[in-house]
Amino acid sequence: MIGGGLAGLSSGVALAEAGFQVRLLEKRPHLGGRAASYVLPGGEHVDNCQHVTLGCCTNLADFYRRVGAADKIRFYDRLQFAAPDGRRGSMEASPLPPPLHMAPSFALFPLLGWADKCAIARTLLKIARSGGHPADLSSGGAGITMLLWLRKHRQTDRAIRRFWEVILVSALDEELDRMDARYGVDVFWKAFLSTRGGYRVGIPRVPLGELYDGCKEAIARRGGEVMLRAGVQGFRVTGQRVEGVERDGGSVETADYYLAAVPQDVLPELLPREVVEREPVFSNLRNLRTSPITGVHLWFDRTVMREPFLTLLDSTTQWVFNKTQLYGGEEDGGQYLQLVISASYSLAPRSRQEIIALCLDELREVLPATCEATLVKGTVVKEMCATFSPAPGSDQWRPAQKSPLAGLFLAGDWTATGWPSTMEGAVRSGYLAAEAILSDAGAPRKCLHSDPRPEGLARLWARES
């Protein structure tokens, strides 16, 4: 098994529990892949970017339970928003049945006008009544972008900017004019319309790296092994079968089954060129584009924020996380904030100093206490290929977990999971890969968990995907 991100770990744990002896090779000195953390020279634990889960992420929740990390996630029922003029707003569920449970707080939300709310409500009702499958998501068989779909549904500019864009760019790490409308609609159906708790935000209360402490143990106690700093040169292929994997240094590992849980741009580099060119499953991966995420880490000499997290409107900065509070630290002294900017194309050419200055200017508008505070330290982490882009038509390039080469299976959020590039999608791919291996071994077993069942009035409109 190659790759110690969420896809590889979830598949490895599932296979170990099914009785397989798993050997997992990870080239980095830590587990977690793109959802990892590391230690700065000063001793501070830093996530490469803050990752969150939602109440609708059933497989990620199952994975956390399997590895003993479920109690390290804290869920929040209230979403809090801040506008540059200092005004705040929040949204949360009411006792009304889905899909109406968010309606009271939405009606009272002060950062949208009446025309904006009417346009949004009309379109959300359309999504709900379609069971998350509106008939106008494609034209002539080709997917359309979310921005075009919203324009077709007469959304106001402010509704797009302060509602649809705020939620979807963060959820899908892509701009509205680059994402497939099907994914955007799916986010709202699963997270906000079909169930009461799908929107709940789960935030790790420990550095991301600590979420994977139980993975090594779960694999090792069943006779497996997790090896760090264990890079590989590539797979050895004879005809249509993988015969081994060559390690850095030249040694060759052999196994009954091989699982490649690496990014989509890395996989072709691990296979012979003639195999990649011969098999469209591999050569078509070059058609998947990627999107960037930027994380900004700021340490202040005093408390500047009381909320656990905020979503910013009309700002480059999209999320602000109060890491001091989330980690359970004292808030009377210094404070550590992490800012997240998804689809951060505009920041790619900017320096660390320029990005920090931009973010500080935006924070001063929504967190006045930062005006008097001193920035003790700041750092920026750019993930230029953080996710694959959910562009219209991208699903046709996403392969199944069973590859055309005998013995080789694939896992990664970029494989065919039905979900976009998220932690939930990565775990789904790992479970699907485990199912494919178990089936091939003649011991079929269900690993994947279904999405939450629609509740309330949403049950009347739900239909099978």
C-alpha positions, 0 to 999 in steps of 0.5 A, a space after each residue: 500500500 503506497 500513501 499514508 493520506 486519508 485514502 490509504 489509511 482508511 483502506 489500510 485500517 478496513 483491510 486490516 480489520 478484515 484479516 489482511 496483513 497490511 504494509 503501508 509505505 509513506 514517503 513523508 515523516 508523518 501521516 495524513 497527506 494533505 490533511 497533516 500537521 507539522 512542528 515549527 522550529 519554535 515548537 508550535 504545531 501547525 496544520 498545513 491547512 485547517 480541515 473541517 468535517 460536516 454532519 453529513 460526512 458519514 464515512 469520515 465519522 466512521 473512520 474517526 471512530 475506527 481509529 479512536 479519534 471521534 472524541 477529538 472532533 468538536 461539532 458546532 451547531 451555529 454558523 457565524 458570519 462577519 461583514 467588513 462593516 462589522 455587522 455579524 449574522 448567524 444561521 442554525 437549525 430550528 425545530 422545523 422539519 428539513 428542509 425548512 429547519 434553517 428557514 427562521 435564522 435565514 429569514 432573520 439573517 441581517 447580511 442579506 437583503 429581502 430580494 437576495 433572500 427571496 431569490 435564494 429561497 426560491 432556488 433552495 426550494 427547487 433543489 429540495 423538491 428535486 431531491 438534489 437532482 434538478 433536471 437543468 444541471 446539464 445542457 446537451 449532456 455537458 455539465 454547466 458551471 455553478 455560476 451559470 446555473 445560478 444566473 439562470 435561476 436569477 440570483 442577485 449579485 449579493 446573493 451569489 457573493 454573500 451566500 452561494 460563493 461563501 459556502 461553495 468555494 470553501 466546500 469545493 475549493 473552486 470558483 463558481 465559474 469553474 465548478 460543475 453545478 452538480 457538485 454545488 447543488 449536491 453540497 446544499 442538498 446533503 448539508 443544508 436541506 435533506 437532514 437537520 444536522 448535515 450542516 454541523 461543522 466539526 473541527 479537530 480540537 487537536 493538531 491534525 497529525 494527532 487524529 492519526 495516532 490510532 491508525 498505526 496501532 489499528 494496522 500493527 495489532 493485526 500484524 501489519 506495519 506502517 513505515 514512514 520515510 519509505 519512498 518508492 520508485 514505481 511499480 514493476 509491471 509485466 503484461 497486464 499484472 503488477 509484480 512488485 513495487 521498487 523502493 527507494 534504494 532498489 529493493 523490491 516489495 511483493 504482495 498479493 494486492 497493491 494499492 496506490 493511494 497517491 495524488 492523481 498526478 503522481 500515479 502515472 510517474 509510478 507506472 511504466 510510460 508504455 502502460 500509461 499511454 496504453 491504458 486510458 484510465 491512467 493517461 486521462 488523469 492528466 485532464 484533471 486540473 487542481 485547485 490551491 488552498 492557502 493557510 495563514 497562521 497568525 500569533 498575537 500577543 493578546 486575545 483578539 477573537 472570542 468566537 471559535 470560528 468566523 466566516 468572512 463575507 466580501 473578503 479574500 479571507 474566508 474562514 478564521 479559526 480561533 485555534 487557541 480556543 479550539 485547542 482548549 488553551 487559555 485566552 487571557 494571554 496570546 492567541 493563535 488564529 488560522 485563516 483559510 483561503 480556498 481557490 486562492 489563485 490570486 495569492 499564488 504570486 504574492 509573497 508571505 509578507 504581502 499575504 499576511 498584510 492583506 489578511 491583517 487589513 481584513 481582520 482589523 475590519 471584523 476583529 477590532 481588537 487586532 488594531 491594538 494587538 501586536 503580531 508576534 509571528 506569522 507564516 503562510 502555507 500554500 498548497 498549490 495542488 490541494 484538491 482536484 478541480 470539480 470542473 464540468 465534465 471532470 467525472 469522466 476522467 475519475 477512475 474506478 478503484 479497480 485498475 485495468 492492471 491485475 493486482 493494482 487498486 486505486 484510492 484517492 479523492 480523485 477516484 470515482 466516489 460520487 463526492 468532490 475532493 474532500 476528506 469524506 471523499 478520500 475516506 470513501 475512496 479508501 473504503 471502496 478500494 478495500 471493498 474491491 480488494 475483498 471482492 477480488 479475494 473472494 471475501 466480499 464485505 461492505 465497508 462504505 456507509 450510505 449518506 444520511 437518510 433524508 428527514 422530515 419533508 425532505 423524505 417526500 422528495 428524495 430519490 435514489 442517486 
